[in-house]
Amino acid sequence: MSHGTKRIAPAAVAVMLATACGASGAEGDGDGDGDQPADMQVVAGGSAESRLPGYVTDVDVRDGMMAVIGLRDGETSVLWQVNDGQLEETPLPGMESMTDVAVAPDGSVMVVDASGIWRVSGSDAQLEIADDDAQDTAVRTENGDIRAVAVDGEGRLLWTVVGSEDRTTQADAHAKSRHPIVVHRLDGDQVDTVAGSDRPASNSDEELFDRQQDPPAGTPARGFAMVSPGPDLDLAADSAGVYLLASSYVLTVSPDGSLSKLAGGVDRDAPGRPFTDEGVAQELGMEITERSGISASDGRVVIADFSFTGEFGDNADFAWTGDFTNVQQRLIDKVMDGAVHDAGAVLVEDGHATTAAVHAKAAAIDGDWLYLVGQVDDDRDQAILVRTRVPDWR
């Protein structure tokens, strides 16, 4: 695969957005007993004119600009975008193992694949940040693999690096086998470390895990030793901070550079309704897998949580409802019946947490709107992207 700048084949199709005309619905009264969300609106998928024919990996939305990445026909990497009411499909045949996506303020899209981070803009793709073994790019990441990408409130690129296992000296090999987590930021031409250290302290793995799940108050994020327990790692950012999703918790790097725990705790019971106040987010247990993701907007954070996969099939309160066409409804019914991608969209706001929706493959937050991807796995993989307005559940 060549690196640097390359020209992508022109977008396959640009079609008018197929959006259901459901009523906006009344916002909840915030009584803490659960609020019925507004009817959902279809953003893409579920019609001949607006289809997501593939397996979705991730979604991101920024100021109404939507980006979805996935595989079409199980083979071709694809970027779907919705801008100004149009769905555009852009094949990315040169990209392999796409794992994360983030929309930049200028509308370009950052995509993580096996080579590093690509900026896709129109018909061009530029390799902005490269993994260890990539060549011919302005910025290279040393000593690790890129796992996730985000763009902060000032439009600066952030990414996580997790140490791999190929150092040469004995001391280096020991350090690298610990899979240190580092969050970097590109500020102009300067690469800064936002959080973590590529050489963790000599603590045991158990000590490091315990410490990083709940850092002491006022802990500086830069230089704080963190290690990755596995591939379940994601990143988000907004004007309120940088958010690192790892294992069963979420950490926040505040604008002053301090590190704190945002969410994660003990096991909890499944909620009975959407937007039920489930208490303090720092005590909320979650099951994070490599399929999980995180999104942030204006201080709200959404996490794809797999604590209750398959447990909401008979709960009508969590059904996706709206003014759908017959074709859209059939696709949504298949989404409701499936359990493989039955993640809960956990919303954290003002320090509290709620399960806003379930049956999602991926989720994103943009202002007052919650976006959900429903995925159908059959001989014709299909996805559908919907959105619903967040009620005043607090």
Long-range contacts (C-beta under 8 A, 24 or more apart in sequence): 1-94, 1-96, 1-115, 2-94, 3-115, 3-127, 3-130, 3-134, 3-135, 3-136, 3-137, 4-126, 4-127, 4-136, 4-137, 5-124, 5-125, 5-126, 5-127, 6-94, 6-124, 6-125, 7-123, 7-124, 7-125, 8-90, 8-91, 8-92, 8-120, 8-123, 8-124, 8-125, 9-90, 9-91, 9-93, 9-123, 10-123, 11-88, 11-89, 11-90, 11-123, 12-89, 12-90, 12-91, 13-87, 13-88, 13-89, 14-86, 14-87, 14-88, 15-49, 15-50, 15-86, 15-87, 16-49, 16-50, 16-85, 16-86, 16-87, 17-43, 17-44, 17-50, 17-82, 17-85, 17-86, 17-87, 18-42, 18-44, 18-45, 18-46, 18-47, 18-49, 18-50, 18-87, 19-43, 19-85, 20-322, 20-323, 20-324, 20-325, 20-328, 21-323, 22-322, 22-323, 22-324, 23-323, 24-389, 25-389, 26-391, 27-389, 27-391, 27-392, 28-275, 28-391, 28-392, 28-393, 29-392, 30-391, 30-392, 30-393, 30-394, 32-276, 32-277, 32-393, 33-273, 33-276, 34-271, 34-272, 34-273, 34-274, 34-275, 34-276, 34-317, 34-393, 35-273, 35-274, 35-275, 35-391, 35-392, 35-393, 36-273, 36-274, 36-275, 36-317, 36-391, 37-274, 37-275, 37-356, 37-357, 37-370, 37-388, 37-389, 37-390, 37-391, 38-388, 38-389, 38-391, 39-321, 39-322, 39-323, 39-388, 40-320, 40-321, 40-322, 40-372, 40-386, 40-387, 40-388, 41-322, 41-386, 41-387, 41-388, 42-322, 42-324, 42-328, 42-384, 42-385, 42-386, 43-82, 43-371, 43-385, 43-386, 43-387, 44-68, 44-80, 44-82, 44-87, 44-384, 44-385, 45-328, 45-331, 45-374, 45-382, 45-383, 45-384, 45-385, 46-324, 46-325, 46-327, 46-328, 46-331, 46-332, 46-384, 47-325, 47-327, 47-328, 48-327, 50-87, 51-382, 52-80, 52-382, 52-383, 52-384, 52-385, 53-380, 53-381, 53-382, 54-78, 54-381, 54-382, 54-383, 55-375, 55-377, 55-381, 55-383, 56-361, 56-362, 56-373, 56-375, 56-383, 57-98, 57-99, 57-100, 57-101, 57-362, 58-98, 58-99, 58-100, 58-101, 58-293, 58-362, 59-101, 59-362, 59-363, 59-364, 59-371, 59-373, 59-385, 60-101, 60-102, 60-103, 60-109, 60-295, 60-364, 61-103, 61-295, 61-364, 61-365, 61-366, 61-369, 61-371, 62-102, 62-103, 62-104, 62-105, 62-151, 62-297, 62-366, 63-105, 63-366, 64-366, 65-103, 65-107, 66-103, 66-371, 66-385, 67-101, 67-102, 67-103, 67-109, 68-101, 68-373, 68-383, 68-385, 69-98, 69-101, 69-111, 70-98, 70-383, 71-381, 73-381, 74-381, 77-113, 79-109, 79-111, 79-120, 81-109, 82-385, 83-107, 90-120, 90-123, 92-120, 92-125, 94-125, 95-125, 99-147, 99-148, 100-147, 100-148, 100-149, 100-234, 100-235, 100-293, 101-149, 102-149, 102-150, 102-151, 103-151, 104-151, 104-155, 104-157, 105-151, 105-155, 106-155, 110-149, 110-151, 110-157, 111-149, 112-146, 112-147, 112-148, 112-149, 112-159, 116-141, 116-146, 117-146, 117-149, 117-157, 117-159, 128-157, 128-186, 129-157, 129-159, 129-186, 132-164, 139-186, 139-191, 141-184, 143-167, 143-176, 143-198, 144-180, 144-182, 144-198, 147-228, 147-231, 147-233, 147-234, 147-235, 148-233, 148-234, 148-235, 149-235, 150-235, 150-236, 150-237, 150-242, 151-237, 152-185, 152-237, 152-238, 152-239, 152-242, 153-237, 153-238, 153-239, 153-240, 156-185, 156-186, 156-187, 157-185, 157-186, 158-183, 158-184, 158-185, 158-186, 158-194, 158-235, 158-237, 158-242, 159-183, 159-184, 159-235, 160-184, 160-233, 160-235, 160-244, 161-198, 162-228, 162-233, 163-198, 175-199, 175-200, 178-205, 178-208, 178-227, 179-227, 179-228, 179-229, 180-225, 180-226, 180-227, 180-228, 181-226, 181-227, 181-228, 181-233, 181-244, 181-246, 183-221, 183-235, 183-242, 183-244, 183-253, 193-222, 193-223, 194-221, 194-222, 194-242, 194-253, 195-221, 195-222, 195-224, 195-226, 195-242, 195-244, 195-251, 195-253, 195-259, 196-221, 196-222, 196-223, 196-224, 196-225, 196-226, 197-222, 197-223, 197-224, 197-225, 197-226, 199-225, 200-225, 200-226, 200-227, 201-225, 209-247, 212-246, 212-251, 213-247, 213-248, 213-249, 213-261, 213-264, 214-249, 214-261, 214-282, 215-251, 215-259, 215-260, 215-261, 217-260, 218-258, 219-258, 219-259, 219-260, 220-257, 220-258, 220-259, 221-253, 221-257, 221-258, 221-259, 222-257, 224-259, 230-290, 231-290, 232-288, 232-289, 232-290, 232-292, 234-292, 234-293, 234-294, 235-294, 236-294, 236-295, 236-296, 236-301, 237-296, 238-296, 238-297, 238-298, 238-299, 239-298, 239-299, 240-296, 240-298, 240-299, 241-296, 243-294, 243-296, 243-301, 245-288, 245-292, 245-293, 245-294, 245-303, 246-288, 247-288, 248-285, 248-286, 248-287, 248-288, 249-286, 249-288, 250-294, 250-301, 250-303, 250-348, 262-301, 262-348, 263-301, 263-303, 263-346, 263-348, 263-353, 267-307, 268-307, 270-307, 270-308, 270-311, 270-312, 271-354, 271-355, 272-315, 272-317, 273-317, 273-318, 274-317, 274-318, 274-354, 274-355, 274-356, 274-357, 275-347, 275-354, 275-355, 275-356, 275-390, 275-391, 275-393, 276-354, 276-355, 276-393, 277-352, 277-354, 277-393, 277-394, 278-352, 278-353, 278-354, 278-355, 279-352, 279-353, 280-351, 280-352, 280-353, 281-348, 281-351, 281-352, 281-353, 282-351, 284-346, 284-353, 286-346, 291-341, 291-343, 291-361, 292-343, 293-362, 293-363, 295-363, 295-364, 295-365, 296-365, 297-365, 297-366, 297-367, 298-367, 299-349, 299-350, 300-347, 300-348, 300-349, 300-365, 300-390, 301-347, 301-348, 301-349, 301-365, 302-345, 302-346, 302-347, 302-348, 302-356, 302-363, 302-364, 302-365, 302-370, 303-345, 303-346, 303-348, 304-343, 304-344, 304-345, 304-346, 304-360, 304-362, 304-363, 305-343, 305-344, 305-345, 305-346, 305-355, 306-342, 306-343, 306-344, 307-344, 308-342, 308-344, 308-358, 309-339, 309-342, 309-343, 310-339, 310-342, 311-342, 312-342, 312-344, 312-358, 312-359, 313-337, 313-339, 318-357, 318-358, 318-359, 320-357, 320-359, 320-372, 320-374, 320-386, 322-386, 328-384, 331-374, 331-376, 331-382, 331-384, 332-374, 332-384, 332-386, 334-376, 334-378, 335-359, 335-374, 335-375, 335-376, 335-384, 338-375, 338-376, 338-377, 340-375, 340-377, 341-374, 341-375, 341-377, 345-370, 345-372, 347-390, 347-393, 349-393, 349-394, 350-394, 352-394, 354-393, 356-390, 356-393, 357-388, 365-390
